[in-house]
Amino acid sequence: MSVSSSGLIGSIDRSSSALSNRDESFGRTKGAGMMMVNKPLVLTYLYLLIYVLLSSGVILYNKWVLSPKYFNFPLPITLTMIHMGFSGAVAFFLIRVFKVVSPVKMTLEIYITCVVPISAFFAASLWFGNTAYLYISVAFIQMLKALMPVATFIMAVMCGTDKARCDVFSNMLLVSVGVVISSYGEIHFNGVGTLYQVTGIFAEALRLVLTQVLLQKKGLTLNPITSLYYIAPCSFVFLCAPWYVLEKPGMEVSQIQFNFWIFFSNALCALALNFSIFLVIGRTGAVTIRVAGVLKDWILIALSTVIFPESTITGLNIIGYAIALCGVVMYNYLKVKDVRASQLPESIPDRMTKDWKLEKKSSDIFTPNNSNDNSGGGGGGNMNSSSDTNVDEEAPLISSRLSHVGRTQLGK
């Protein structure tokens, strides 16, 4: 009795230990599954955080370098040329020396008709945007950047890539009214700085539209490294002419301080921002990027008032910017809605028509068997044509069944 009870107890212990081991292994498997599920999400949020921090940091860094009250390097074209030269050199080494990525097939005709105009407007947008830091605050610059959808829509309509629509126009009008109210509430309003910033916004909008029109028309896709490899040197060349006229004479007369580590770290941050944008675009959608951009603008407005005390924000600034953001959000919603509508699968009748045309072209080389077709082709054809159109699950089979009907009729 004692032996049997001990054996029973031992078997129970072994069973309970097996159950506990199984529960532990299941728990570990479940935990590992949770970690595997959450790891891409964590990486996505990490990339978004890096993008927001780098974008905010580059803007604040540029303001600090260019502002006469701080580092006092009031040469925006020179700073932009440093960025372009550094980015082009890094891209050259990554492509030609380290072979990280392969260069695209670039012909002289594509370079002249696509890369050159895109580089020109890219250089102009950077030049005017950096020059605005000399006159207006970072907070007001971010408020003016709410005009970007308006500029992009106007340029897209002018270039024929978008159509004038009443719903989009009403959103653009709302954004414009908000920006006007925000500008009216700006204490340190400067017309020259505002003109520079708005000009830079329209130059950037035209660059985006040209990129869509020219590069997509040529079937050319560029990642951040190849983009910098082709566009940065060309932008550097475009900036040489205004630099020679506007900034070179002043550099010879005045004593401009030059700190290597300041400019190296500044250019490195700008380069890292380009790569972070690529990572974010690769892991998220358009909605997430637009939301992250709005969040970045609010962070910049708040940080700029702390880092640069002279940039004060009024209640009218906030009201105008909030009105403009409402228009921007509605515009983003409409654009995302249009993209999703364009990505919907084809309807069954559309696919039937397309497949029928394709099969009709190939039916000429088909030799029908008259005996088989005459025995039951007509009835089979009527049955298939009446039943297939009502069954969505059999959509992939429609083309073969319709081709049989067509061949039967040709045999007769």
C-alpha positions as CSV (number, residue, x, y, z in Angstrom):
1,M,0.0,0.0,0.0
2,S,2.8,2.3,0.9
3,V,4.6,1.5,-2.3
4,S,1.5,2.1,-4.4
5,S,0.7,5.3,-2.7
6,S,4.3,6.6,-3.1
7,G,4.2,5.5,-6.8
8,L,1.0,7.4,-7.2
9,I,2.4,10.4,-5.5
10,G,5.5,10.2,-7.6
11,S,3.4,10.0,-10.8
12,I,1.3,12.9,-9.6
13,D,4.5,14.9,-9.0
14,R,5.9,14.1,-12.3
15,S,2.6,15.0,-14.0
16,S,2.4,18.3,-12.1
17,S,6.0,19.1,-13.0
18,A,5.3,18.2,-16.6
19,L,2.3,20.5,-16.6
20,S,4.3,23.3,-14.9
21,N,7.1,22.9,-17.4
22,R,4.6,23.0,-20.3
23,D,3.0,26.1,-18.8
24,E,6.4,27.7,-18.4
25,S,7.3,26.8,-22.0
26,F,4.0,28.1,-23.2
27,G,4.5,31.3,-21.2
28,R,8.0,31.7,-22.7
29,T,6.6,31.1,-26.2
30,K,3.8,33.5,-25.7
31,G,6.2,36.1,-24.2
32,A,8.6,35.6,-27.2
33,G,5.7,36.0,-29.5
34,M,4.7,39.2,-27.8
35,M,8.3,40.4,-28.1
36,M,8.4,39.4,-31.8
37,V,5.1,41.2,-32.4
38,N,6.1,44.4,-30.6
39,K,9.6,44.7,-31.8
40,P,8.8,46.2,-35.3
41,L,6.4,48.6,-33.6
42,V,9.0,49.7,-31.1
43,L,11.5,50.2,-34.0
44,T,8.9,52.3,-35.9
45,Y,8.3,54.6,-32.9
46,L,12.1,54.8,-32.4
47,Y,12.6,55.9,-36.0
48,L,9.8,58.4,-35.6
49,L,11.4,59.8,-32.4
50,I,14.8,60.1,-34.1
51,Y,13.2,61.9,-37.1
52,V,11.4,64.4,-34.9
53,L,14.5,65.0,-32.8
54,L,16.8,65.4,-35.8
55,S,14.4,67.6,-37.7
56,S,13.8,69.8,-34.6
57,G,17.6,69.8,-33.8
58,V,18.7,70.8,-37.3
59,I,16.2,73.8,-37.4
60,L,17.2,75.0,-34.0
61,Y,20.9,74.5,-34.7
62,N,20.7,76.4,-38.0
63,K,18.9,79.3,-36.2
64,W,21.6,79.3,-33.5
65,V,24.5,79.3,-36.0
66,L,22.9,82.0,-38.3
67,S,21.5,84.4,-35.6
68,P,23.7,87.5,-34.9
69,K,22.7,87.2,-31.2
70,Y,24.4,83.8,-30.8
71,F,27.1,82.2,-32.9
72,N,26.8,85.1,-35.4
73,F,27.4,83.4,-38.8
74,P,24.9,85.4,-40.9
75,L,25.8,83.7,-44.1
76,P,22.9,81.4,-45.0
77,I,24.2,80.6,-48.5
78,T,27.6,79.6,-47.2
79,L,26.0,77.3,-44.6
80,T,23.8,75.7,-47.3
81,M,26.8,75.2,-49.5
82,I,28.6,73.5,-46.6
83,H,25.7,71.1,-46.2
84,M,25.5,70.3,-49.9
85,G,29.3,69.8,-50.2
86,F,29.4,67.5,-47.2
87,S,26.4,65.5,-48.2
88,G,27.7,65.1,-51.8
89,A,31.1,64.0,-50.5
90,V,29.6,61.4,-48.1
91,A,27.3,60.1,-50.9
92,F,30.3,59.8,-53.3
93,F,32.3,57.7,-50.8
94,L,29.3,55.5,-50.0
95,I,28.6,54.8,-53.6
96,R,32.0,54.8,-55.4
97,V,34.4,53.8,-52.6
98,F,32.5,51.6,-50.1
99,K,29.9,50.3,-52.7
100,V,27.0,50.5,-50.2
101,V,24.5,51.1,-52.9
102,S,24.8,51.1,-56.7
103,P,24.3,54.2,-58.7
104,V,21.2,54.3,-60.9
105,K,21.4,54.4,-64.7
106,M,21.7,58.1,-65.3
107,T,21.9,59.5,-68.8
108,L,22.9,63.0,-69.8
109,E,19.4,63.6,-71.1
110,I,17.8,62.6,-67.7
111,Y,20.4,64.6,-65.8
112,I,19.7,67.8,-67.8
113,T,15.9,67.5,-67.9
114,C,15.3,66.1,-64.4
115,V,18.2,66.5,-62.0
116,V,19.2,70.0,-63.0
117,P,15.8,71.7,-62.5
118,I,15.1,69.7,-59.3
119,S,18.5,70.7,-57.9
120,A,17.9,74.3,-58.8
121,F,14.6,74.6,-56.8
122,F,16.1,72.5,-54.0
123,A,19.0,75.0,-53.7
124,A,16.5,77.9,-53.8
125,S,14.3,76.4,-51.1
126,L,17.3,75.9,-48.8
127,W,18.7,79.3,-49.5
128,F,15.5,81.2,-48.9
129,G,14.5,79.1,-45.9
130,N,17.8,79.5,-44.2
131,T,17.9,83.3,-44.9
132,A,14.5,83.7,-43.1
133,Y,16.2,82.7,-39.8
134,L,18.1,86.0,-39.9
135,Y,14.8,88.0,-39.7
136,I,12.0,86.0,-38.1
137,S,11.7,83.6,-35.2
138,V,11.6,79.8,-35.4
139,A,8.1,79.7,-34.0
140,F,6.8,82.1,-36.7
141,I,8.6,80.1,-39.4
142,Q,6.9,76.9,-38.4
143,M,3.5,78.7,-38.5
144,L,4.3,79.9,-42.0
145,K,5.2,76.4,-43.0
146,A,1.5,75.5,-42.7
147,L,1.3,77.1,-46.2
148,M,3.1,74.2,-47.7
149,P,-0.1,72.3,-48.7
150,V,-1.4,75.5,-50.3
151,A,1.8,76.0,-52.3
152,T,2.0,72.3,-53.3
153,F,-1.7,72.3,-54.5
154,I,-1.2,75.5,-56.5
155,M,2.0,74.1,-58.2
156,A,0.3,70.8,-58.9
157,V,-2.6,72.4,-60.6
158,M,-0.3,74.6,-62.6
159,C,1.8,71.6,-63.7
160,G,-1.3,69.5,-64.5
161,T,-0.7,66.8,-61.9
162,D,-3.8,67.7,-59.8
163,K,-7.2,69.1,-60.5
164,A,-8.8,72.2,-58.9
165,R,-11.5,70.9,-56.5
166,C,-13.9,72.8,-54.4
167,D,-13.3,70.8,-51.2
168,V,-9.5,71.1,-51.5
169,F,-9.8,74.8,-52.3
170,S,-11.9,75.4,-49.2
171,N,-9.2,73.8,-47.1
172,M,-6.5,75.9,-48.7
173,L,-8.6,79.0,-48.0
174,L,-8.9,78.0,-44.4
175,V,-5.1,77.4,-44.1
176,S,-4.4,80.8,-45.7
177,V,-6.8,82.6,-43.3
178,G,-5.2,80.9,-40.3
179,V,-1.7,82.0,-41.5
180,V,-2.9,85.6,-42.1
181,I,-4.3,85.7,-38.5
182,S,-1.1,84.2,-37.1
183,S,1.0,86.7,-39.0
184,Y,-1.2,89.6,-37.8
185,G,-0.6,88.4,-34.2
186,E,3.2,88.2,-34.6
187,I,4.9,90.9,-32.4
188,H,8.2,90.9,-34.3
189,F,6.8,90.7,-37.8
190,N,9.3,91.3,-40.5
191,G,8.2,91.6,-44.1
192,V,11.6,90.6,-45.6
193,G,11.9,87.5,-43.5
194,T,8.3,86.5,-44.3
195,L,8.9,87.0,-48.0
196,Y,12.0,84.8,-47.9
197,Q,10.2,82.1,-46.1
198,V,7.1,82.1,-48.3
199,T,9.4,82.1,-51.4
200,G,11.3,79.1,-50.0
201,I,8.0,77.3,-49.4
202,F,6.9,77.8,-53.0
203,A,10.3,76.7,-54.3
204,E,10.1,73.5,-52.2
205,A,6.6,72.9,-53.4
206,L,7.7,73.2,-57.0
207,R,10.6,70.9,-56.4
208,L,8.2,68.2,-55.0
209,V,5.9,68.5,-58.0
210,L,8.8,68.4,-60.4
211,T,10.2,65.3,-58.7
212,Q,6.9,63.6,-59.1
213,V,6.5,64.7,-62.8
214,L,10.0,64.3,-64.1
215,L,11.4,61.3,-62.2
216,Q,8.3,59.2,-62.3
217,K,7.9,60.0,-65.9
218,K,11.3,58.7,-66.6
219,G,10.8,55.7,-64.3
220,L,13.7,56.8,-62.1
221,T,13.6,56.1,-58.3
222,L,16.3,57.6,-56.0
223,N,17.0,56.6,-52.4
224,P,18.5,59.2,-50.0
225,I,22.1,58.2,-50.9
226,T,21.7,58.4,-54.7
227,S,19.6,61.5,-54.3
228,L,22.4,63.3,-52.5
229,Y,24.9,61.8,-54.9
230,Y,23.2,63.4,-58.0
231,I,21.4,66.5,-56.5
232,A,23.8,67.8,-53.8
233,P,26.7,68.6,-56.1
234,C,24.4,70.2,-58.7
235,S,22.7,72.3,-55.9
236,F,26.2,73.4,-54.7
237,V,26.9,74.7,-58.2
238,F,23.7,76.6,-58.4
239,L,24.5,78.3,-55.0
240,C,27.9,79.5,-56.2
241,A,26.5,82.4,-58.3
242,P,24.4,84.0,-55.5
243,W,27.2,83.3,-53.0
244,Y,29.8,85.1,-55.1
245,V,27.5,88.1,-55.5
246,L,25.9,88.4,-52.1
247,E,28.2,86.9,-49.5
248,K,31.8,86.7,-50.8
249,P,32.4,90.5,-50.6
250,G,31.1,90.6,-47.0
251,M,33.4,87.6,-46.0
252,E,36.4,89.5,-47.3
253,V,35.7,92.6,-45.3
254,S,34.2,91.4,-42.0
255,Q,35.8,89.0,-39.5
256,I,33.7,85.8,-39.6
257,Q,34.5,83.2,-37.1
258,F,34.8,79.6,-38.4
259,N,34.7,76.7,-36.0
260,F,35.3,73.4,-37.7
261,W,33.5,71.2,-35.2
262,I,30.4,73.5,-35.2
263,F,30.0,73.3,-38.9
264,F,31.0,69.6,-39.1
265,S,28.4,68.6,-36.5
266,N,25.8,70.8,-38.1
267,A,26.3,69.2,-41.5
268,L,26.3,65.8,-39.9
269,C,22.9,66.4,-38.3
270,A,21.5,67.5,-41.7
271,L,22.8,64.4,-43.3
272,A,21.4,62.2,-40.6
273,L,18.0,63.9,-41.0
274,N,17.9,62.8,-44.7
275,F,18.6,59.2,-43.7
276,S,16.0,59.3,-40.9
277,I,13.4,60.5,-43.3
278,F,14.1,57.5,-45.5
279,L,13.8,55.1,-42.6
280,V,10.5,56.6,-41.5
281,I,9.0,56.5,-45.0
282,G,10.1,52.9,-45.3
283,R,8.3,51.8,-42.1
284,T,5.3,54.0,-41.9
285,G,2.6,55.4,-44.1
286,A,1.7,58.9,-45.3
287,V,-0.7,59.5,-42.4
288,T,1.9,58.7,-39.7
289,I,4.5,61.0,-41.4
290,R,2.0,63.9,-41.6
291,V,1.0,63.4,-38.0
292,A,4.7,63.3,-36.9
293,G,5.3,66.5,-38.9
294,V,2.5,68.3,-37.0
295,L,3.8,67.0,-33.7
296,K,7.3,68.2,-34.7
297,D,6.0,71.7,-35.4
298,W,4.3,72.0,-32.0
299,I,7.5,70.8,-30.3
300,L,9.6,73.3,-32.3
301,I,7.3,76.2,-31.4
302,A,7.5,75.3,-27.7
303,L,11.3,74.7,-27.7
304,S,12.1,77.8,-29.6
305,T,10.4,80.0,-27.0
306,V,12.6,78.4,-24.3
307,I,15.9,78.4,-26.2
308,F,15.4,81.8,-27.9
309,P,13.7,84.0,-25.4
310,E,13.2,86.8,-27.9
311,S,10.7,84.7,-29.8
312,T,7.5,85.4,-28.0
313,I,4.1,83.8,-28.9
314,T,0.8,85.6,-28.6
315,G,-2.7,84.3,-28.3
316,L,-3.5,85.4,-31.8
317,N,-0.5,83.4,-33.0
318,I,-1.9,80.2,-31.5
319,I,-5.5,80.9,-32.7
320,G,-4.3,81.5,-36.3
321,Y,-2.0,78.5,-36.3
322,A,-4.8,76.3,-34.9
323,I,-7.1,77.4,-37.7
324,A,-4.4,76.7,-40.3
325,L,-3.8,73.3,-38.8
326,C,-7.5,72.4,-39.1
327,G,-7.2,73.1,-42.8
328,V,-4.0,71.1,-43.1
329,V,-5.5,68.1,-41.3
330,M,-8.6,68.2,-43.6
331,Y,-6.3,68.4,-46.6
332,N,-4.2,65.4,-45.4
333,Y,-7.4,63.5,-44.9
334,L,-8.6,64.2,-48.4
335,K,-5.2,63.2,-49.9
336,V,-5.1,59.9,-47.9
337,K,-8.7,59.2,-48.9
338,D,-7.8,59.7,-52.6
339,V,-4.7,57.4,-52.3
340,R,-6.8,54.7,-50.7
341,A,-9.5,55.0,-53.3
342,S,-6.9,54.7,-56.1
343,Q,-5.5,51.5,-54.5
344,L,-8.9,49.7,-54.4
345,P,-9.0,46.5,-56.4
346,E,-10.8,46.4,-59.8
347,S,-14.5,45.6,-59.8
348,I,-15.6,42.3,-61.3
349,P,-17.2,43.8,-64.5
350,D,-14.0,45.8,-65.1
351,R,-11.9,42.7,-64.8
352,M,-14.3,40.7,-67.0
353,T,-14.0,43.4,-69.8
354,K,-10.2,43.5,-69.5
355,D,-9.8,39.7,-69.5
356,W,-12.3,39.4,-72.4
357,K,-10.3,41.8,-74.5
358,L,-7.0,39.9,-73.8
359,E,-8.5,36.5,-74.5
360,K,-10.1,37.7,-77.7
361,K,-6.7,38.7,-79.0
362,S,-5.3,35.2,-78.2
363,S,-8.4,33.3,-79.7
364,D,-7.2,33.7,-83.3
365,I,-4.4,31.2,-82.7
366,F,-6.8,28.6,-81.1
367,T,-8.0,25.7,-83.3
368,P,-11.4,24.5,-81.9
369,N,-12.6,20.9,-81.8
370,N,-15.9,21.1,-83.7
371,S,-17.3,17.8,-82.4
372,N,-16.8,18.7,-78.8
373,D,-17.9,22.2,-79.1
374,N,-21.0,21.4,-81.0
375,S,-22.0,18.7,-78.5
376,G,-22.4,20.9,-75.5
377,G,-20.6,24.2,-76.0
378,G,-23.7,26.4,-76.3
379,G,-25.3,25.1,-73.2
380,G,-22.1,25.2,-71.2
381,G,-21.4,28.7,-72.4
382,N,-24.8,30.0,-71.3
383,M,-24.5,28.4,-67.9
384,N,-21.0,29.8,-67.2
385,S,-21.8,33.3,-68.4
386,S,-24.9,33.4,-66.2
387,S,-23.3,32.1,-63.0
388,D,-19.8,33.6,-62.9
389,T,-20.8,37.2,-62.7
390,N,-22.6,36.6,-59.4
391,V,-19.7,34.9,-57.5
392,D,-16.9,37.2,-56.3
393,E,-14.8,34.3,-55.0
394,E,-14.5,32.9,-58.6
395,A,-13.2,36.1,-60.1
396,P,-9.8,34.5,-61.0
397,L,-11.7,31.8,-63.0
398,I,-13.7,34.2,-65.1
399,S,-11.1,34.7,-67.8
400,S,-10.7,31.0,-68.5
401,R,-14.5,30.4,-68.6
402,L,-15.1,33.4,-70.8
403,S,-12.4,32.3,-73.2
404,H,-14.1,29.0,-73.5
405,V,-17.3,30.7,-74.4
406,G,-15.5,32.8,-77.0
407,R,-13.8,29.9,-78.6
408,T,-17.0,28.0,-78.8
409,Q,-18.7,30.7,-80.7
410,L,-15.8,31.0,-83.1
411,G,-16.0,27.3,-83.7
412,K,-19.6,27.6,-84.7
